[in-house]
Amino acid sequence: MISCVIIDDERQAREVLQKLIKRYFKDRIIVKAMAGSVEEGVKQIHKHNPQLVFLDIEMPHENGFGLFKYFDHFHFDVVFTTAY
């Protein structure tokens, strides 16, 4: 089972992605946490140590690429989920 964290500033986008994962990948992917900002996402990544992060790019305060500056080594893959 692949563990993941979803990071997106839009609550509805997080929830839709979570539902899609549950519907189509319930035997392969488990959503451990969701976050509405890069700051919260970093906390959830440290807490849950996911194998995969679904990451929005355009978010207020800090864009999704800012996530990478919080890690010296990446132990997770990233799927960008953005409308831009």
N, C-alpha and C positions, 0 to 999 in steps of 0.2 A: 504494500500500500504506500502510495506517495503522499507525504504530508505537505500541506501548502498553507500560505498566508495570502490573503487578498488585501491589497492596498489601493484604495481609490477614495477620493474626497466626496464622491456622490454616493450616498447611502443606497439609492435604488440600483445603481450600477453594481455595487458590491453584492446586494441581495440577488439580483438577476444572475450574476456569474455563479454565486453559490448554488442557486437552484439548478442551473445548467450542469454544473459539476455533479450534483447529487443525482440528477436525472440520467445523464449519459456516462458518467464515470464513477458511479457509486462503489464499484468493486476495485477501482484503481487509485482514486484520489480522495483524500479526506481533508476538509477545510478545518484547520486547527484554530484559526483566528482571522478576524478582519479588522482593518484599521482605516481611519479616515484621513490620515496624514503621514508624511514620511517619518516624523518624530514618533508617532504611535506605532508605525510599522516596524521601526528599528527595535522598539521595546518588544513587540510581539515576535519578531525574528529571534531575538536573544532568548526569549522565554520558551518558544516552541521548537526552535532549531529545525525549520522546515527544509524539505528537499527542493521545494519549488515556491516561487513568489510571483503572483500575478500583480503587475505594477502599472498603475496609471502614470502618465508623464506630466500632463498639465494639471497641477494642483496649486491652490493658493499657498503662500508662505514659502514653499520650497518645492521645486519640480522633482519629478520622480528620479531623475538622474542624480539628485543630491543624496539619495539613499546609499550610493556606493562609497561616498566619502566616510561613512561610519564603520566601514569594515576593511581590515587589512587583508584578509583572505575571505574569499567567497566560498561557502559550503553549500550553496543553493543555486539552482538555475532560475532564470527570470523569463517570464512571458510578459511582454508589454501589452497592456490592454488600454488603448487610448482612442479617442475619436479624432485626434489630430495627426 
